[in-house]
Structure formats: structure tokens, C-alpha cells
Amino acid sequence: MTTLHRYVARIFLLRFLMVLLGISFAVLGFEMVEAINDLGGDEAEVATLARYAALRLPSFLAQLLPIAVLVGALLTVADLLRQRELLAAWNAGLSQPRLLLGLLPLLLLLGALQFVLNDQLVPRTTDALRAWGVGEFRASGFLTSRDGSVWLRSGDDIVRVSEQALEAERLADITVFRRDGEGALLERLDAAEARRDGDGWMLQEVVRHDTAPYGTSLLPELHWDGEIELEHLRLVARPPRELALTDLWALLVSDGYGQRPRELYQTWVNARLAQFFGAPLVFCLAFALGQGWRRTGEVTRLMLGGLALGFSFFILDGAAVALGEVGFLPGALAAWAPPLLLACLVLHLLLKPEAAAPINLPLPRRG
């Protein structure tokens, strides 16, 4: 990075951090007021409040970071235009694409920060909050039937197991309905217990019901090649935004064990990867819009236009992900279409012919 790039990055980071931390702490303050009853009311200790604030802050930072990048970048461009500093750089031959290319380390830093917050800090802090059982983060269970049984899917097989057994991290009182590829029932296996056995499970004290021909047999043990990861089952009831990419991928491979649609995790695996590009793209949007007012230095329309386009992108991105979750759009399309549209808009603004036109400033006439 050149001296100019470091100067622009320093101006942006100052405004970005002020906006991000200011809004985050303001929202956290309102959150603390609402949650203070769950934390002990007026008798809540300072350490308890500080712990809750530390665990909630990463979620707010992850949600507000793209907005803070947009506002910080717009404020940076506005200040540079007002002081004619960008104008001097353009007249010296530094184009807007070259300026953004020099800021590539900053853009990568913003994308990495967004990814780390969403994929590492938010899952870990929400895990701690759910283990704590405070407020809206009280422990959530599986989708159970009226008799307290949990129905799962492993490949073509349907599995029924008691919720109490899953909470104890073991498979007991398990029923397996084995099916063929077309869904026809082949046999029913009732087992008192199951334990890990290589790539599958060893069922103990099995009552086997065959369908063709119908018959019943008792077996001391029977190997079942089903795939049920107990450590992943606890994640099924969690919102996808609270899961790490590896957990999302594991639930995608297992089709959510039949508790959640495959489209939900397919969308969020792609969305987690696409989130890396959100913050860098809105940063580039602000600088690309700055070219439209480079001759006049007017910043009001720049701010309003940038905020309108930026929040339109945020709304479109959220709506597309919601449509992908329910299967209305393919997961990859729902996650990647909004960033690609924003990238096309930024390229259009940067490469349009008038953006490269020379700037002729009117000079005062001498008397």
C-alpha cells in the first residue's frame, strides 16, 4: 500500500470503528435493559452483566458490520471530496479502480473479519448463552411427537428414538424402519440400545420384523449401517446463522436428519461463504458512487444514494436467503445472486466512460 492508500485506509478505519462500536454498544444497552430480569433483576452482579454483554456483543458486531462499512466508506468519500483530496489524486492520474486495487488488503481484512465473526465468534458465544439458558437463548429441543419420541432420517431409513436418550447422548429404545430406494418398507428393527460400531451402530436385544414374508425373530445384536452423529443432533434445533460452516456442512450431508429441509442448510452453506464478499462490496460501492459527484463535490446526494443502494442490497440479500431456506430458490442462487448483482453495479459505475473523463476545473479570471 502506498502512502495515499494508507491515508485513505486510516481515515476509513477511524470512521468505521466509531460507527460500528457506537451502534453496537447502543443496541447492547437496550438489550441489557430487557435482559436484566433474567440476569437477577436489581440484584444482578456486575460480573454477570459483563459476561452477558461480552457474549452478546459478537452477534451485534456481525449483524452491524456491513452497515458500519457502508456508512464509514460513505463518510470517508464525502470527506475526501469535500477537501478535494480525491480530486487531486484523480488529476494526478490515479483512477478509481487503481485506488481500490491498492486498498485490497483492507478489503480482504473486512471480509475476513465478517467471516470470523459469523463462523467462529457467534457460534461459540451463542453456545455459551444457550448453556447458560438466559432470555431468548434458553435451551431448545428436538421436534418431538406427542409421546416424546424423536423421528430422524438416516439415508433411506427412518429412525425413532426417545428424546431422553438423545439428551443422555446415547441411543436407547430405538426403532429403525429400513426402506429401499423407492421408500418401500423392508423391515422394522426394535432395539433396547445401540452403540457405535465402526461406520454404523450395533443394535442390542433386537426384535426384527420382516415384511416379505412377514415374520418376527429375536437377535442378541445386529449391525445397522445408519449414520447418526449425536454431537450433530444437538445442532438441528439451532438457527442456521448460529452454526459454524463445518456444522452446516455436516447437517447438509445428513439432510438435517429429516428434522429440517435440505434446502435450509444448502442455502446457508452458500450464504456463509458469500458473506465474505458483502462488506468489501459495499465499501467499493461507496467509492464507485463518489465518481458521480467528483466535479461538484456535493456529498448530500452521495450519502442518500449510497445509503439507499446499500440498504437495498441488505434487504435483497435477506429476502433471497429466506426464499432459499424454503426451497423457492436454489440455495446457490439465493446466496450468490445479490452479491453478484452488487458487484456488477460497482463495475458498471467504475468502468462507465464518463468516470474516466478528464476533470476541468474553472479557474478564476484575473482582472
N, C-alpha and C positions, 0 to 999 in steps of 0.2 A: 504494500500500500504506500502511495506517495504521501507527501505532506498534506496535499489537498484532501485526499481520501481520509486520512487520519483526522483531519479537522472536521470534515463532514460527519464522520462516524462519532466523534466526541460530542458534537452538538446534538446528534440524534439520540445517543445513549443517555445523555442527561435528561432530555425531554421524555424519552421512553420510560425511564425508570421513575421519573416523577409521576407520570400518568398511571403507570402500572401499579406502583406501590400505593399511590394516593387512593385510587378507586378500590383496590383490593382491601386496604385497611378500613375504608369507609363501609364497604359491604360486610366485612368481617365484624365490624362493630355492631351493625344491625343484627347479624346472625347471633352474636353473643348475647344480645338483649333477649332474643327469642329463646335461646337455649339455656339461659341461666337457671330456669326452674328445674330442668333435667340435671343440671350440674350441682344442685344442692341449694338453690334459691339464694337468699341473703347470706347463708352460712357457707357458701362456696369458697373454698380456699383459693388463694392467688395461684398456687401451683396447678390446681385443677383447671382454672380458667386459662392459664398459659399453655397447658398441654393441649386443651381443646383448640385454642387458637392456632397452635403450631400444626396440628393435624388437619385443620380445615383450610389453612392458607394455601397449600399447593393446589387444591381444587379451584379456588378462586383465581389464582395466578394462571392456571392452564386455560380457564374459560376467558379471561380478560386479556391474555397476552396478544392475540391478533388485533383486538380493538386498540390496545395501547400502542402497538406497532403502527397502525394506521394513523392514529392521532399524532403520535410522535413524529412520524415521517412528514405528515402534512405541516406540522408546526416548523419542522426543520426547513422544508422547501419554502415556506412562507417567509421565514426569517432571512434565508439566503437571497430570495428575490427582493425583499424589501431593502436589503443592504446592497443590492446589485452585485453580490459576490458570485452568484451563478452566472450572471450576465458576463462578468469579466472572464470567467472560466470558458464560457461558450465562445466569446470573441477571441480567446487565445487558441481556439481550435479543439477544445475538449468537448466532444459530443456527449449527449446524454447516455447512449449505450456504453461508451467507454468509461464514463463516470460510474455507472452501475457495475460494470465489469471489475473496476478497481475495488468496489465495495463487496466483492464476492465473499471474502472471509466473514464479513459482518452478516451477510445473508445466510451463510451456512451456520453461523452461530445462532441466529434467530430460529432457523429450522430445527437445529439440534436441541435447543432449549425447549421448544414446543414439544418435540418428541419425547424428551426425557421427562418432562412434567406429566404428559399424558400416559406414558407407558411405564414409568418407574415410580415416580413420587406419588401420583394419585392412587394407583392400586395399593401401594403399601400403606399410605395413610388411611385410606378407607377401610382396609383390612383391620387396622388398629381401632378405628372408630366402631366398626361392627362388632369386634371382640369386646369393646367397651360397652356397647349397647346404649349409646346416648342418642336421644332425639330420633330423627328420621333414620338413623343408622342402626336401629335395632335389628337383631339377627332375623333373617328371612329364611323360610324353609322351602322345601320342595313343593311341587304341585301334587298334592296328595289327594287320594279319593276319600270318600266318607269313612271308610273303615281304617284309615290311617296307612294305607299302602301307597307305595310309590311305583309308578309304571315307567319303565325305561325301555329303550330300544338299543340293541347291540347287533349291528348288521341286519340280517333278516329276522332275527329272533326278538320276541317281546318278553320282558322280564318284569316280574312283580316281586317287590321286597318291602318289608316293613320299614317305616321311616325311622323307628327307634334303632333298628340295626344299622342303618346308614349313619346315624348320628354317632354310633359307637365305633364307626369305621370298620365294620365287618359285615359280611353278607350272611344273614341268618333268615330262616323261614322264607326261602326263596323259591319262586316258581318260574320256570322257563318254558315258554311256548315256542318250540322250534318250528320254523316255517321254511318253505322253499323260496326260490327267487320270485315266484309269482304270488306269494302270500298265502299259499295253502298250508294248513296246519299239518305237520308231520308227527309230532309227539309232544307230550307235556311231561315236564320233569318237576317233581316236588322234592325239595331237599331241605333237611333240617339246618344245614350250614354249608358254607363254601369257603375254601381257602385258595390262595394263589398257587398256581402250578404252571410255571413257565409262561407261555404266552396266553394261557387260559386260566380256568378255575377247576378245582377238584371238588365236586359235589359229594357231600357226605349223607348217608342214610337216605337214599334216593328211592322215590316211588315213581316208576316210569309207566306212562300211559301211552301205548301205541294206538295209532288211528287206523292203519290199514295193514293187517286186520286189527280190530280192536283187542287190546289185551293189557293186563297190568302185571308188572314184575317189580320185585324188590331187589335193590342193589346196594351193597355196603358203600360203594363210591363209584363215581363216574366222571370222566374228564369232559368238560364243556369248554369249547374254544371261543367263548364270548370275550369281548373286550369292554371291561368296566373299570375305569380308574377312579378309585374312591376319592383321591385328592382332587380330581377334576369335578366330581359330582357336586361338591360344595359351591362350585362357581356357577352352576347352572342358574340358580335363583338370583344371581347378581346382575345388575345392569351392565351391558357390554362396555360402556365408557369407563367402568371401574376396573376392567381387566387388562392385564398386560397382553402384548401381542402374542407371546407364546401360549398363554391361556386361551386366547381367542382362536388360535390355530388348532389347539388340541380339541376344543369344542366343535370347531368346524369339521375336523376329520371324523369325530364321533357323531356328527349330525345332531349335536346337542342332546344325545341320548334320548331323543324323542320328546324331551320336555320343552324344547324351543325349536323353532323352524331353522333349517339350514341357512335360509336367506339372511337371517339376522346376523349370524357370525360371518357369513361371506361378505356382507356389506361392511361390517366393522373391521375385518382384517384389511380390506382395501382402504377404508376410511382412516385407519391408524397410520398407514403408510402415506396417504395423501395429505394428512395433517402437517407433515414435514414442510410442505411447499406453501401452506396458507400464509404464514407470516412473511416470508420473503416476497411473495407475490403482491401483497397489499403494500409493502414497502416500495416495490418497483412501481406500483400504480401511482403512488403519490408523486414520485419524481417524473413519471411519464406525463402526468397531468400538468406538471409545472411548465412544460413547454408551451402549453396553450396560452399562458399569460406571461411569457418571457419578455415580450415587448412592452407591456404596460406595467408589469409588477403588481397587478391587482391580485389580492390574496383572498378576498371575501368569497368570490365565486369559486376560487380554487378549493377553499375549505369546504364549502357547501357541496360542490360537485364531488370531491373526494370522499366525503362522509356518505353521500348518497350512494355512490358506486360501491364503496366498501361494505356498507351495511346491506346493500342489495346482494352482494356476494355471500355474506354471512347467512342471510335468510335463505337464499337459494341452496346453499350448501346444507343447511339443516333440513330443509324440506326434501332435498334429494336423498339424504341418508334415511329419513323417515320413510320415504317411499320404497327405498331398497330393503328396509327392515321387514316390510310386509310382503315383499316379493313383487310389488308393482313395477319396479325397475330392476334390471340385473345389478348385482352387487358392485361389480367393477364400474359400470356406467354411473351408478348413483354416487359413488365415492370420487371418481376422477373427472366427471363431466364439469362440475363447477370450477375446479382449479384450471382445467384446460381452457374453458371459456375466458376466465380472467387472464390467463397467460396470452391468449390470442388478442384480447383487448389491449394489454400492455404492449405487445409487439406492434400492433397497429398504431398506437399513439407514438411509439418511439421511432417507427420507420416511415411514417407518412411524410410526403415531400415537403410540406411547409415546416416540419420540425427541423429540417436541415437547412432551411433558407437563411441567408446571412441577416444579421441584425444591423440596421442602420438607425442610429440614434440621432435625433435632431440636435444640431449644435446651435447655440445662441449666436446671433449676428453681432458683429462689432459695430459700434456707432461711428 
